Amino acid sequence: MVNSLQVRKLFKNFTSYRVLIVGDVMIDSYMFGKVERISPEAPIPIVTSTHKENRLGGAANVALNIKSLGATPLLCSVIGNDEKADVLLERLDVQGISPEGLVQTIKRKTTVKTRVISQHQHLLRVDEEENTPLSASLEKRLLEVIYKTLSQSIDAVIFEDYDKGVITPSIIKHTTELANEYNISVLVDPKKRNYHQYKNITLFKPNFRELVEGSKTDLDKSDHDKQFILAKKLHRERNIDLIMITLSEAGVFISDGESYSTIPAEVREITDVSGAGDTLIATASLCCAAGLTPFDIASISNLAGGLVCEKSGVVPVNRDDLMEEMLIRLGND
């Protein structure tokens, strides 16, 4: 386990890292309001809207977490050429994240997830999206941007897959091959469609449901030995260095193929789990770039994910809060 001096050095070094994020960007839109009566038209609550917010979601939220931790995010994705894209670009500008790696097209719509919230209760979500895979011409345009970005000084690549069609087998194959050629760490936050496409990577981070569906095996969250058997199969068949499985209330499992460790879930006042996975993979990418041990990668990332669960909605981890929590746990606040 890292000591307090190493923690301070680690967070200082974060500022020198540059991370490429490839994946599905979106707007997380929130309508906040009050419920004071039931509709006479149907047995549903009437929400009196008090205010609305638009936040960066998906791969854009991963980029925001990278930025919040002090590093430089380089975001590559495909968005629409529509009003929602204007909102997304405005949010990126406010956060100081470059839109240079975004490909715009009239042939796709910008993804928006709208959540209706009343007194911290999530009542409803409405999704506006297009999840068909990219056309060959859009794949080519996105790969050109990715190649250009990878030719710069990059410390890690994150595939943030939300099954919205931006990440395709071709994008995975060519991006991974070039990253491997440059000896850059590749981390993956997978979804069902491309689960079996990722090979020759540094870290693979499915959640429990994705692991079960991907392996087509019945599994208990507490059966870490069986999780290790499945992990070793992934290590062997797909040449993956680290397998990190998020198990929600059962914590986090991480394997290097030879042994495994488990980290208990953070005991916190959980307000909203939205975006915790984005925070976890972002933190893990910087820990991998720093060359930390598997246990430390999982421990710090798990702590970061726990911190954002205390906040309402999708929010990035606060760098100072995370460092302070680490130091307190090491007995040096």
C-alpha positions in Angstrom: 0.0 0.0 0.0 1.2 3.5 -0.8 2.4 5.7 2.1 1.5 9.4 2.7 4.6 10.7 0.9 3.8 8.6 -2.2 0.2 9.8 -2.2 1.3 13.4 -2.3 3.7 12.7 -5.1 1.1 10.6 -7.0 -1.4 13.5 -7.0 1.2 16.0 -7.9 2.3 13.8 -10.9 -1.3 13.5 -12.1 -0.9 17.1 -13.5 1.6 15.8 -16.1 -0.5 13.0 -17.5 -2.5 13.1 -20.8 -5.3 10.7 -21.3 -7.1 9.9 -24.6 -10.8 9.0 -24.0 -12.6 7.2 -26.9 -16.3 6.5 -26.6 -19.9 7.6 -26.4 -20.3 11.2 -25.2 -23.7 12.5 -24.0 -25.5 15.2 -22.0 -26.8 14.2 -18.6 -29.8 16.6 -18.3 -31.6 17.1 -15.0 -35.0 18.5 -14.3 -35.4 19.2 -10.5 -38.7 19.9 -9.0 -41.3 19.2 -6.3 -44.1 16.6 -6.1 -47.1 17.9 -4.2 -50.0 16.1 -5.9 -51.0 13.2 -8.1 -52.3 13.7 -11.6 -56.0 13.4 -12.1 -55.3 12.0 -15.5 -53.4 8.9 -14.4 -51.9 7.6 -11.1 -48.6 9.4 -11.6 -46.9 12.3 -9.6 -47.0 15.8 -11.0 -43.6 17.4 -10.8 -43.5 21.2 -10.5 -40.2 22.0 -12.1 -37.9 24.4 -10.2 -34.8 24.3 -12.3 -32.8 22.4 -15.0 -29.2 21.5 -15.4 -27.1 20.1 -18.2 -24.0 18.1 -17.3 -21.3 16.2 -19.2 -22.1 12.5 -19.4 -20.6 9.2 -20.7 -17.1 9.5 -22.1 -17.4 13.3 -21.6 -17.8 12.7 -17.9 -14.7 10.5 -17.9 -12.9 13.4 -19.5 -14.3 15.7 -16.8 -13.0 13.4 -14.1 -9.6 13.3 -15.7 -9.6 17.1 -15.7 -10.8 17.2 -12.1 -8.0 15.0 -11.0 -5.5 17.4 -12.5 -4.6 15.6 -15.7 -5.3 16.6 -19.4 -8.2 14.8 -21.2 -8.2 14.4 -24.9 -11.7 13.4 -26.0 -12.5 11.6 -29.3 -16.0 10.8 -30.3 -18.9 11.4 -32.8 -21.8 13.7 -32.0 -24.6 15.2 -34.0 -24.8 18.6 -35.7 -27.8 19.7 -33.7 -29.0 21.9 -30.8 -28.0 19.3 -28.2 -24.4 19.3 -29.7 -24.3 23.0 -29.1 -25.2 22.4 -25.4 -22.5 19.7 -25.1 -19.8 21.9 -26.7 -20.8 24.8 -24.4 -20.4 22.5 -21.4 -17.0 21.3 -22.6 -15.9 25.0 -23.0 -17.0 25.8 -19.5 -15.0 22.9 -18.1 -11.9 23.8 -20.2 -12.0 20.5 -22.2 -11.0 20.7 -25.9 -13.6 19.7 -28.5 -10.9 19.2 -31.1 -11.3 15.4 -31.1 -15.1 15.5 -31.7 -16.5 14.6 -35.2 -19.8 16.2 -36.0 -22.3 14.8 -38.4 -25.9 15.5 -39.5 -26.4 11.7 -39.8 -26.5 11.1 -36.0 -28.1 12.8 -33.0 -26.4 13.8 -29.9 -27.3 11.5 -27.0 -29.2 13.1 -24.1 -30.3 11.4 -20.9 -32.9 13.5 -19.0 -33.6 12.6 -15.4 -36.5 14.0 -13.4 -35.5 14.4 -9.7 -37.7 15.4 -6.7 -36.2 15.7 -3.2 -33.2 13.5 -4.2 -35.6 10.8 -5.6 -35.0 9.7 -9.2 -38.6 9.6 -10.7 -38.0 9.1 -14.4 -35.4 9.0 -17.1 -36.0 9.8 -20.8 -33.3 8.9 -23.3 -32.8 10.5 -26.7 -30.2 8.6 -28.6 -29.1 6.7 -31.7 -27.2 3.5 -31.0 -26.5 2.1 -34.5 -22.8 1.5 -35.2 -20.9 4.2 -37.0 -20.9 4.1 -40.8 -17.6 3.2 -42.6 -17.0 6.9 -43.5 -17.6 8.1 -39.9 -15.3 5.3 -38.6 -12.6 6.6 -40.9 -13.0 10.2 -39.8 -12.9 9.2 -36.1 -9.8 7.0 -36.6 -8.0 9.9 -38.3 -8.6 12.0 -35.2 -7.6 9.2 -32.9 -4.4 8.6 -34.9 -3.5 12.3 -34.7 -4.1 12.4 -31.0 -2.1 9.2 -30.3 0.9 10.7 -32.2 1.2 13.2 -29.3 2.5 12.4 -25.9 -0.2 10.2 -24.3 0.0 8.3 -21.0 -3.2 6.2 -21.2 -6.2 5.4 -23.5 -9.7 4.8 -22.1 -12.5 3.1 -24.1 -15.7 4.3 -22.5 -18.4 2.2 -24.1 -22.1 2.9 -23.5 -23.3 0.9 -26.5 -24.3 4.0 -28.5 -22.4 2.9 -31.6 -19.3 5.1 -31.5 -17.0 2.3 -30.4 -16.9 -0.4 -33.1 -14.7 -3.5 -33.6 -12.7 -1.5 -36.2 -12.2 1.4 -33.8 -11.1 -1.0 -31.0 -8.7 -2.9 -33.2 -6.9 0.0 -34.8 -6.7 2.2 -31.7 -5.4 -0.7 -29.6 -2.8 -1.7 -32.1 -1.4 1.8 -32.3 -1.5 2.3 -28.6 0.4 -1.0 -28.1 2.9 0.2 -30.7 3.5 3.3 -28.7 3.5 1.3 -25.4 0.5 3.2 -24.0 -1.7 1.7 -21.3 -5.2 0.8 -22.6 -8.2 0.6 -20.2 -11.7 -0.5 -21.0 -15.1 0.2 -19.4 -17.1 -2.3 -21.6 -20.7 -2.8 -22.4 -22.5 -5.9 -23.9 -22.2 -5.3 -27.6 -18.3 -5.1 -27.8 -17.6 -7.1 -24.7 -15.6 -9.8 -26.5 -13.8 -7.4 -28.9 -11.2 -6.1 -26.5 -7.7 -7.8 -26.6 -4.1 -6.9 -25.8 -5.1 -4.3 -23.2 -3.9 -3.2 -19.8 -7.1 -3.1 -17.7 -10.6 -4.5 -18.4 -13.3 -3.2 -16.0 -16.7 -4.9 -16.4 -19.3 -4.5 -13.7 -20.8 -7.7 -12.2 -23.8 -7.8 -14.6 -21.5 -7.4 -17.6 -19.2 -10.1 -16.4 -22.1 -12.5 -15.9 -23.7 -11.7 -19.3 -20.3 -11.8 -21.0 -19.3 -15.1 -19.5 -22.8 -16.6 -19.7 -22.2 -18.1 -16.3 -24.2 -18.0 -13.1 -22.2 -16.3 -10.4 -22.5 -14.9 -6.9 -21.0 -11.6 -6.0 -19.3 -13.1 -2.9 -17.8 -16.0 -4.8 -14.4 -14.4 -5.5 -12.7 -17.7 -6.3 -15.1 -18.3 -9.2 -14.6 -14.7 -10.3 -10.9 -15.4 -10.4 -11.4 -18.5 -12.6 -13.4 -16.3 -15.1 -10.7 -13.6 -14.8 -7.9 -16.0 -15.6 -9.7 -17.1 -18.7 -9.9 -13.5 -19.8 -6.3 -12.9 -19.0 -5.3 -16.0 -21.0 -7.6 -15.7 -24.0 -7.4 -12.0 -24.6 -4.0 -11.0 -23.3 -5.3 -8.6 -20.6 -2.9 -7.5 -17.8 -5.5 -6.6 -15.2 -9.2 -7.5 -14.7 -11.1 -5.2 -12.3 -14.7 -6.1 -11.6 -17.0 -3.7 -9.8 -19.4 -5.5 -7.5 -21.5 -2.6 -6.2 -22.2 -3.3 -2.5 -19.7 -6.2 -2.5 -16.8 -3.9 -3.4 -14.1 -4.4 -6.1 -12.2 -7.4 -7.3 -8.9 -7.1 -9.2 -6.7 -9.8 -10.7 -3.3 -9.8 -12.4 -3.7 -13.4 -13.6 -1.5 -14.9 -10.8 -3.5 -13.7 -7.8 -6.4 -11.5 -6.9 -7.4 -8.9 -4.3 -10.8 -7.7 -3.1 -11.5 -4.2 -1.7 -14.7 -3.8 0.4 -17.3 -1.3 -0.7 -17.1 2.2 0.7 -19.4 2.7 3.7 -21.0 6.0 2.8 -24.3 7.8 2.6 -25.2 6.8 -1.0 -27.1 9.6 -2.7 -26.7 8.6 -6.4 -24.5 6.0 -8.1 -24.7 7.7 -11.5 -21.3 8.3 -12.9 -19.4 6.3 -10.4 -18.1 3.9 -13.0 -16.8 6.9 -15.1 -14.9 8.2 -12.0 -13.5 4.8 -11.3 -12.0 4.2 -14.8 -10.7 7.7 -15.0 -8.9 7.3 -11.6 -7.6 3.9 -12.6 -6.1 5.3 -15.8 -4.0 7.8 -13.9 -3.0 5.1 -11.3 -1.9 2.8 -14.2 0.1 5.6 -15.8 1.8 6.1 -12.4 2.8 2.4 -12.3 0.9 1.5 -9.1 0.3 -2.0 -7.9 -3.0 -3.7 -8.8 -4.2 -3.4 -5.2 -3.5 0.3 -5.0 -5.1 0.9 -8.4 -8.3 -0.8 -7.2 -8.2 0.8 -3.8 -7.8 4.4 -4.9 -10.3 4.0 -7.8 -12.8 2.4 -5.5 -12.4 5.3 -3.0 -12.9 7.8 -5.8 -16.1 6.1 -7.0 -17.4 6.1 -3.4 -16.9 9.8 -3.0 -19.0 10.7 -6.1 -21.9 8.5 -4.9 -22.4 11.0 -2.0 -23.4 13.6 -4.5 -26.7 14.0 -6.4 -26.4 13.4 -10.2 -23.4 12.8 -12.3 -20.4 14.8 -10.9 -16.7 14.4 -11.1 -14.4 13.4 -8.2 -12.7 16.3 -6.4 -8.9 15.8 -6.5 -8.3 17.5 -3.1 -11.1 15.5 -1.4 -9.7 12.2 -2.8 -6.2 13.0 -1.6 -7.4 14.1 1.8 -9.3 10.8 2.2 -6.2 8.8 1.2 -4.1 10.7 3.7 -6.6 10.3 6.5 -6.7 6.5 5.9 -2.9 6.5 6.1 -3.0 8.3 9.5 -1.7 11.6 8.1 -4.4 14.2 7.5 
